[in-house]
Amino acid sequence: MDGGGASVVTGVQIGLASATYSVSSSTKIVAKVPYGGVGIAGSVVVTTSAGTATSNQKFTVQSSAAPTISSFSPTSGAAGTTVTVTGTHFTGMTKVALGDATCVFTLASDTSLRFTVPSSLGAGSYAIALTNTVGTTTSSTKFAVTS
């Protein structure tokens, strides 16, 4: 980050997360994204003894790899069923789909998420597709939608 008055910095935030930082010069700050900060998004806010400055552009920490799927449970269910998926690189998830149907999902952690089987799907077997900011992965085992 470059700007004036950096020598009196008292804090740096990225989104709602506090970042560690060092002042390189009176016009430059080096901020470090908090550990586990994938998915952090928002303005960069620099606090000085004179007040705060907020970036006009949003900063987003992206995942370093496409998601992976280790397992999911249950392996079958009707519309409205909640499915838990385990794997890696879930933070920053932008889409969960069952076949061609987009699902409502909740991120529990970087390795766990839950989604609801949409009512738009008929009975059949569908692959689970997870998309984050880096890429998409599809389950090798299909989820069976029952009527």
Contacts in CASP RR format, 6 or more apart in sequence:
PFRMAT RR
TARGET T0000
AUTHOR 0000-0000-0000
METHOD contacts of the structure
MODEL  1
MDGGGASVVTGVQIGLASATYSVSSSTKIVAKVPYGGVGIAGSVVVTTSA
GTATSNQKFTVQSSAAPTISSFSPTSGAAGTTVTVTGTHFTGMTKVALGD
ATCVFTLASDTSLRFTVPSSLGAGSYAIALTNTVGTTTSSTKFAVTS
1 12 0 8 1.000
1 28 0 8 1.000
1 29 0 8 1.000
1 30 0 8 1.000
1 31 0 8 1.000
1 44 0 8 1.000
1 46 0 8 1.000
2 27 0 8 1.000
2 28 0 8 1.000
3 27 0 8 1.000
3 28 0 8 1.000
4 26 0 8 1.000
4 27 0 8 1.000
5 26 0 8 1.000
5 27 0 8 1.000
5 48 0 8 1.000
6 23 0 8 1.000
6 24 0 8 1.000
6 25 0 8 1.000
6 26 0 8 1.000
6 27 0 8 1.000
6 28 0 8 1.000
6 29 0 8 1.000
6 46 0 8 1.000
7 23 0 8 1.000
7 25 0 8 1.000
7 26 0 8 1.000
8 48 0 8 1.000
8 49 0 8 1.000
8 50 0 8 1.000
9 21 0 8 1.000
9 23 0 8 1.000
9 29 0 8 1.000
9 46 0 8 1.000
9 47 0 8 1.000
9 48 0 8 1.000
10 47 0 8 1.000
10 48 0 8 1.000
10 49 0 8 1.000
11 18 0 8 1.000
11 21 0 8 1.000
11 46 0 8 1.000
11 47 0 8 1.000
12 18 0 8 1.000
12 19 0 8 1.000
12 20 0 8 1.000
12 21 0 8 1.000
12 29 0 8 1.000
12 31 0 8 1.000
12 44 0 8 1.000
12 45 0 8 1.000
12 46 0 8 1.000
12 47 0 8 1.000
13 19 0 8 1.000
13 44 0 8 1.000
13 45 0 8 1.000
13 47 0 8 1.000
14 31 0 8 1.000
14 33 0 8 1.000
14 34 0 8 1.000
14 40 0 8 1.000
14 42 0 8 1.000
14 44 0 8 1.000
14 59 0 8 1.000
14 61 0 8 1.000
15 40 0 8 1.000
15 41 0 8 1.000
15 42 0 8 1.000
15 43 0 8 1.000
15 44 0 8 1.000
15 45 0 8 1.000
15 59 0 8 1.000
16 40 0 8 1.000
17 33 0 8 1.000
17 34 0 8 1.000
17 37 0 8 1.000
17 40 0 8 1.000
18 34 0 8 1.000
19 31 0 8 1.000
19 32 0 8 1.000
19 33 0 8 1.000
19 34 0 8 1.000
20 31 0 8 1.000
20 32 0 8 1.000
20 34 0 8 1.000
21 29 0 8 1.000
21 30 0 8 1.000
21 31 0 8 1.000
21 32 0 8 1.000
22 29 0 8 1.000
22 30 0 8 1.000
23 29 0 8 1.000
24 30 0 8 1.000
29 46 0 8 1.000
31 44 0 8 1.000
33 40 0 8 1.000
33 61 0 8 1.000
34 40 0 8 1.000
36 91 0 8 1.000
36 110 0 8 1.000
37 61 0 8 1.000
37 91 0 8 1.000
38 61 0 8 1.000
38 62 0 8 1.000
38 63 0 8 1.000
38 64 0 8 1.000
38 89 0 8 1.000
38 91 0 8 1.000
38 92 0 8 1.000
38 110 0 8 1.000
39 60 0 8 1.000
39 61 0 8 1.000
39 62 0 8 1.000
39 63 0 8 1.000
39 91 0 8 1.000
39 92 0 8 1.000
40 59 0 8 1.000
40 60 0 8 1.000
40 61 0 8 1.000
41 58 0 8 1.000
41 59 0 8 1.000
41 60 0 8 1.000
41 61 0 8 1.000
42 58 0 8 1.000
42 59 0 8 1.000
42 60 0 8 1.000
43 54 0 8 1.000
43 55 0 8 1.000
43 56 0 8 1.000
43 57 0 8 1.000
43 58 0 8 1.000
43 59 0 8 1.000
44 54 0 8 1.000
44 55 0 8 1.000
44 59 0 8 1.000
45 52 0 8 1.000
45 53 0 8 1.000
45 54 0 8 1.000
45 55 0 8 1.000
46 52 0 8 1.000
46 53 0 8 1.000
60 133 0 8 1.000
62 92 0 8 1.000
62 132 0 8 1.000
62 133 0 8 1.000
62 134 0 8 1.000
63 89 0 8 1.000
63 91 0 8 1.000
63 92 0 8 1.000
63 132 0 8 1.000
63 133 0 8 1.000
63 134 0 8 1.000
64 89 0 8 1.000
64 134 0 8 1.000
65 88 0 8 1.000
65 89 0 8 1.000
65 134 0 8 1.000
66 89 0 8 1.000
66 132 0 8 1.000
66 134 0 8 1.000
66 135 0 8 1.000
66 136 0 8 1.000
66 137 0 8 1.000
67 87 0 8 1.000
67 88 0 8 1.000
67 89 0 8 1.000
67 90 0 8 1.000
67 93 0 8 1.000
67 130 0 8 1.000
67 131 0 8 1.000
67 132 0 8 1.000
67 135 0 8 1.000
67 136 0 8 1.000
67 137 0 8 1.000
68 87 0 8 1.000
68 88 0 8 1.000
68 89 0 8 1.000
68 137 0 8 1.000
69 85 0 8 1.000
69 86 0 8 1.000
69 87 0 8 1.000
69 128 0 8 1.000
69 130 0 8 1.000
69 137 0 8 1.000
69 138 0 8 1.000
69 139 0 8 1.000
69 140 0 8 1.000
70 86 0 8 1.000
70 87 0 8 1.000
70 88 0 8 1.000
71 85 0 8 1.000
71 86 0 8 1.000
71 87 0 8 1.000
72 83 0 8 1.000
72 84 0 8 1.000
72 85 0 8 1.000
72 86 0 8 1.000
72 128 0 8 1.000
72 139 0 8 1.000
72 141 0 8 1.000
72 143 0 8 1.000
73 83 0 8 1.000
73 84 0 8 1.000
74 81 0 8 1.000
74 83 0 8 1.000
75 141 0 8 1.000
75 143 0 8 1.000
75 144 0 8 1.000
76 143 0 8 1.000
76 144 0 8 1.000
76 145 0 8 1.000
76 146 0 8 1.000
77 117 0 8 1.000
77 143 0 8 1.000
77 144 0 8 1.000
77 145 0 8 1.000
77 146 0 8 1.000
78 117 0 8 1.000
78 145 0 8 1.000
78 146 0 8 1.000
78 147 0 8 1.000
79 117 0 8 1.000
79 118 0 8 1.000
79 119 0 8 1.000
79 121 0 8 1.000
79 122 0 8 1.000
79 145 0 8 1.000
80 116 0 8 1.000
80 117 0 8 1.000
80 118 0 8 1.000
80 119 0 8 1.000
81 116 0 8 1.000
81 117 0 8 1.000
82 114 0 8 1.000
82 115 0 8 1.000
82 116 0 8 1.000
82 117 0 8 1.000
83 114 0 8 1.000
83 115 0 8 1.000
83 116 0 8 1.000
83 117 0 8 1.000
83 128 0 8 1.000
83 143 0 8 1.000
84 108 0 8 1.000
84 112 0 8 1.000
84 113 0 8 1.000
84 114 0 8 1.000
85 96 0 8 1.000
85 112 0 8 1.000
85 113 0 8 1.000
85 114 0 8 1.000
85 115 0 8 1.000
85 128 0 8 1.000
85 130 0 8 1.000
86 111 0 8 1.000
86 112 0 8 1.000
87 111 0 8 1.000
87 112 0 8 1.000
88 110 0 8 1.000
88 111 0 8 1.000
89 110 0 8 1.000
89 132 0 8 1.000
89 134 0 8 1.000
90 107 0 8 1.000
90 109 0 8 1.000
90 110 0 8 1.000
90 111 0 8 1.000
90 112 0 8 1.000
90 113 0 8 1.000
90 130 0 8 1.000
90 132 0 8 1.000
91 107 0 8 1.000
91 109 0 8 1.000
91 110 0 8 1.000
91 132 0 8 1.000
92 107 0 8 1.000
92 132 0 8 1.000
92 133 0 8 1.000
93 105 0 8 1.000
93 107 0 8 1.000
93 113 0 8 1.000
93 130 0 8 1.000
93 131 0 8 1.000
93 132 0 8 1.000
94 131 0 8 1.000
94 132 0 8 1.000
94 133 0 8 1.000
95 102 0 8 1.000
95 129 0 8 1.000
95 130 0 8 1.000
95 131 0 8 1.000
95 136 0 8 1.000
96 102 0 8 1.000
96 103 0 8 1.000
96 105 0 8 1.000
96 113 0 8 1.000
96 115 0 8 1.000
96 128 0 8 1.000
96 129 0 8 1.000
96 130 0 8 1.000
96 131 0 8 1.000
97 103 0 8 1.000
97 128 0 8 1.000
97 129 0 8 1.000
97 131 0 8 1.000
98 115 0 8 1.000
98 117 0 8 1.000
98 118 0 8 1.000
98 121 0 8 1.000
98 126 0 8 1.000
98 127 0 8 1.000
98 128 0 8 1.000
98 129 0 8 1.000
98 143 0 8 1.000
98 145 0 8 1.000
99 121 0 8 1.000
99 126 0 8 1.000
99 127 0 8 1.000
99 128 0 8 1.000
99 129 0 8 1.000
101 118 0 8 1.000
101 120 0 8 1.000
101 121 0 8 1.000
101 126 0 8 1.000
102 118 0 8 1.000
103 115 0 8 1.000
103 116 0 8 1.000
103 117 0 8 1.000
103 118 0 8 1.000
104 115 0 8 1.000
104 116 0 8 1.000
104 118 0 8 1.000
105 113 0 8 1.000
105 114 0 8 1.000
105 115 0 8 1.000
105 116 0 8 1.000
106 113 0 8 1.000
106 114 0 8 1.000
106 115 0 8 1.000
107 113 0 8 1.000
108 114 0 8 1.000
113 130 0 8 1.000
115 128 0 8 1.000
117 143 0 8 1.000
117 145 0 8 1.000
121 145 0 8 1.000
122 145 0 8 1.000
122 147 0 8 1.000
123 145 0 8 1.000
123 146 0 8 1.000
123 147 0 8 1.000
124 144 0 8 1.000
124 145 0 8 1.000
125 142 0 8 1.000
125 143 0 8 1.000
125 144 0 8 1.000
125 145 0 8 1.000
126 142 0 8 1.000
126 143 0 8 1.000
126 145 0 8 1.000
127 138 0 8 1.000
127 139 0 8 1.000
127 142 0 8 1.000
127 143 0 8 1.000
128 138 0 8 1.000
128 139 0 8 1.000
128 142 0 8 1.000
128 143 0 8 1.000
129 136 0 8 1.000
129 137 0 8 1.000
129 138 0 8 1.000
129 139 0 8 1.000
130 136 0 8 1.000
130 137 0 8 1.000
130 138 0 8 1.000
END
